[in-house]
Amino acid sequence: MQMNNVVAVITGGASGLGAATARHFVESGARVTIFDRDPAGAGFAEKIGAGFAVVDVTDAASVEAGLGQAGAINVAVNCAGIATAEKTLGREGPHDQGLFERTLDINLAGTFNVARLAAARMKDGGVIINTASVAAFEGQKGQAAYAASKAGIAGLSLPMARDLARAGIRVMAIAPGIFRTPMLESLGEEIMAGLAKDVVHPARLGDPTEFAALARFIVECEYLNGTTIRLDGALRMP
């Protein structure tokens, strides 16, 4: 698929990996509508020349309204998600069940909700790209909920690709490692430098533009389907 033929929706597209992808797609000739829960994202969308819709990925009616605004889409990129941290059993007791369910609801169920509804609107085939994480494979302490949600996303790729093959829709996932996003930058340069030391090569944090470039390549390369690509500089967490 050529980028000038792309009509895309990008969830979580007002910040981080989603924002980089939205900007790159627009600059590459695609028509983009950003989905985000924060109305303030409309300013970023206007700045880069994208459309914008306030969307809650866990709510079917909200997603349908956003898709209706986006028009005849053929690409959906799911970047919306939350990062939570809590041990299964901590000093204050067992993991909060509500937090576990909320993490899976937004990250996993929200991703599937957008994917299934977007697929129904792709009348002439298309591409769905979901965002997993290296935590799907090597979750760390305190990541039970987050790792489970991202492992679920990785697990969606193949069965969804098989389900949607008849409709001409490809499904892929990207599992990013440690990327320089606003959330990570809030930790400070010293902590980020320490995290970068665990990356094999290049020994640095990932740049969101690299995620965006991979998303574009997936759109353009029609033989990529049904799998998860790690984008992590050979990072393997202990």
C-alpha positions in Angstrom: 0.0 0.0 0.0 1.4 3.4 -1.0 1.2 6.1 1.8 -0.6 8.5 -0.4 -3.5 6.0 -0.5 -3.6 5.6 3.2 -6.5 6.7 5.3 -5.5 6.0 8.9 -6.8 6.2 12.4 -4.1 6.3 15.2 -5.2 5.8 18.8 -3.2 7.5 21.5 -2.0 9.7 18.6 -1.5 12.9 20.5 1.6 11.9 22.4 4.6 9.5 22.4 4.8 6.8 19.9 1.3 7.6 18.5 2.2 11.2 17.9 5.4 10.3 16.1 3.5 7.9 13.9 0.7 10.4 13.2 3.3 13.1 12.2 5.3 10.7 10.0 2.2 9.3 8.2 0.9 12.8 7.4 4.3 13.9 6.2 4.4 10.8 4.0 1.1 11.7 2.3 -1.4 9.8 4.4 -4.7 11.2 5.6 -4.8 10.7 9.4 -7.3 11.0 12.2 -6.0 10.9 15.7 -8.0 9.2 18.4 -7.3 10.4 22.0 -9.1 10.7 25.2 -7.6 14.1 25.9 -9.4 16.9 24.0 -6.1 18.9 24.2 -4.8 16.6 21.5 -6.8 18.5 19.0 -4.1 21.2 19.0 -1.4 18.8 18.0 -3.6 17.3 15.3 -4.3 20.7 13.8 -0.5 21.5 13.9 0.4 18.5 11.8 -2.6 18.5 9.5 -4.5 15.6 10.9 -8.1 15.1 12.0 -9.0 14.6 15.6 -11.7 12.8 17.6 -12.1 12.4 21.3 -12.3 8.6 21.7 -12.4 6.1 24.5 -11.0 2.9 23.1 -12.9 0.8 25.6 -16.3 2.2 24.5 -17.7 0.8 21.3 -20.0 3.8 20.6 -17.1 6.2 21.1 -14.9 4.2 18.7 -17.7 4.0 16.1 -18.3 7.7 16.3 -14.6 8.4 15.7 -14.5 5.9 12.8 -17.5 7.6 11.3 -15.6 10.9 11.4 -12.4 9.4 9.9 -14.2 8.1 6.8 -13.2 5.2 4.5 -10.2 4.0 6.5 -7.7 1.3 5.4 -5.2 1.5 8.2 -5.6 1.4 12.0 -2.6 1.9 14.4 -3.3 1.1 18.0 -1.0 3.1 20.3 -3.4 3.9 23.2 -2.5 2.3 26.5 -1.4 2.8 30.1 1.7 1.7 32.0 0.9 0.4 35.5 3.3 -1.1 38.1 2.3 -3.1 41.2 3.6 -6.4 42.5 1.4 -9.4 42.8 2.0 -9.3 46.5 3.5 -6.2 47.9 4.1 -4.7 51.4 0.5 -3.3 51.4 -1.0 -6.6 50.4 -2.1 -8.3 47.2 -2.2 -6.6 43.8 -5.3 -4.4 43.4 -7.7 -6.4 41.2 -9.4 -3.3 39.9 -6.0 -2.0 38.6 -5.3 -5.3 36.9 -8.7 -5.3 35.2 -8.4 -1.7 34.2 -4.9 -2.3 32.6 -6.2 -5.2 30.5 -9.4 -3.3 29.7 -7.5 -0.3 28.2 -4.5 -2.0 26.7 -5.8 -5.4 25.5 -9.6 -5.1 25.2 -9.3 -1.5 24.0 -6.9 -2.6 21.3 -9.2 -5.4 20.1 -12.2 -3.1 20.3 -10.7 -0.6 17.9 -9.3 -3.4 15.7 -12.5 -5.3 15.2 -14.6 -2.1 14.5 -11.9 -0.7 12.2 -11.8 -4.0 10.3 -15.5 -3.8 9.7 -15.0 -0.5 7.8 -12.1 -1.6 5.7 -14.1 -2.5 2.5 -11.1 -2.9 0.2 -8.6 -4.5 2.6 -6.2 -2.8 4.9 -3.6 -3.0 7.7 -4.0 -3.1 11.5 -0.9 -2.4 13.6 -1.1 -3.1 17.4 1.4 -2.0 20.0 2.7 -4.7 22.3 6.0 -4.4 24.3 9.1 -6.4 25.2 7.3 -6.8 28.5 5.1 -9.3 26.7 8.1 -11.6 26.7 10.2 -10.5 29.6 8.0 -8.9 32.1 9.7 -7.4 35.2 8.7 -7.2 38.8 5.6 -5.2 39.2 4.5 -5.7 35.6 2.1 -8.6 36.0 -0.9 -6.6 34.7 1.1 -4.6 32.1 2.9 -7.7 30.8 -0.3 -9.7 30.6 -2.0 -7.0 28.6 0.9 -6.7 26.1 1.3 -10.5 25.8 -2.3 -10.6 24.9 -1.7 -8.1 22.1 1.2 -10.1 20.8 -1.0 -13.2 20.8 -3.7 -11.4 18.8 -1.6 -11.0 15.7 -1.7 -14.5 14.1 -5.4 -15.4 14.8 -6.6 -12.0 13.8 -4.5 -12.2 10.6 -6.1 -15.6 9.8 -9.6 -14.3 10.6 -9.2 -11.2 8.4 -7.3 -12.7 5.5 -10.5 -13.2 3.5 -11.2 -9.5 3.9 -7.7 -8.6 2.6 -6.6 -7.2 6.0 -3.2 -7.7 7.5 -2.5 -7.6 11.2 0.8 -6.9 12.8 2.2 -5.9 16.2 5.3 -4.0 17.2 6.9 -4.7 20.5 9.0 -1.7 21.4 11.7 -1.7 24.0 12.7 1.3 26.0 11.7 4.5 24.1 12.2 8.2 24.8 8.6 9.2 25.4 7.2 12.0 27.6 6.3 9.3 30.2 9.9 8.1 30.3 11.5 11.5 30.2 9.6 12.4 33.4 12.0 10.0 35.2 15.0 12.2 34.5 18.2 11.9 32.4 20.1 9.9 35.0 17.5 7.1 35.1 17.1 7.1 31.3 20.9 6.8 30.9 20.8 3.8 33.3 18.1 2.1 31.2 20.0 2.7 28.0 22.9 0.7 29.3 20.9 -2.5 29.1 20.4 -2.0 25.3 22.9 -4.1 23.3 23.3 -2.0 20.2 22.8 0.8 19.6 23.2 1.5 23.4 20.6 4.2 23.7 16.9 4.6 24.1 14.7 4.2 21.1 13.4 7.3 19.3 9.7 7.4 18.6 10.5 8.3 14.9 11.9 4.8 14.6 8.6 3.3 15.7 6.9 5.5 13.2 9.2 4.4 10.4 8.6 0.7 11.2 4.8 1.3 11.2 5.1 2.9 7.8 7.2 -0.1 6.5 4.6 -2.5 7.7 1.9 -0.6 5.8 4.0 -0.6 2.6 5.3 -4.2 2.8 2.3 -6.4 1.9 4.1 -9.7 2.9 4.3 -8.7 6.6 1.4 -10.3 8.4 0.4 -12.2 11.5 3.5 -11.6 13.7 5.1 -9.3 16.3 8.3 -7.4 15.5 10.6 -6.5 18.4 12.0 -3.0 18.1 14.4 -3.0 21.0 18.1 -2.8 20.0 18.5 -6.5 21.0 17.4 -5.6 24.6 16.7 -8.7 26.7 15.5 -8.1 30.2 16.7 -10.5 32.9 
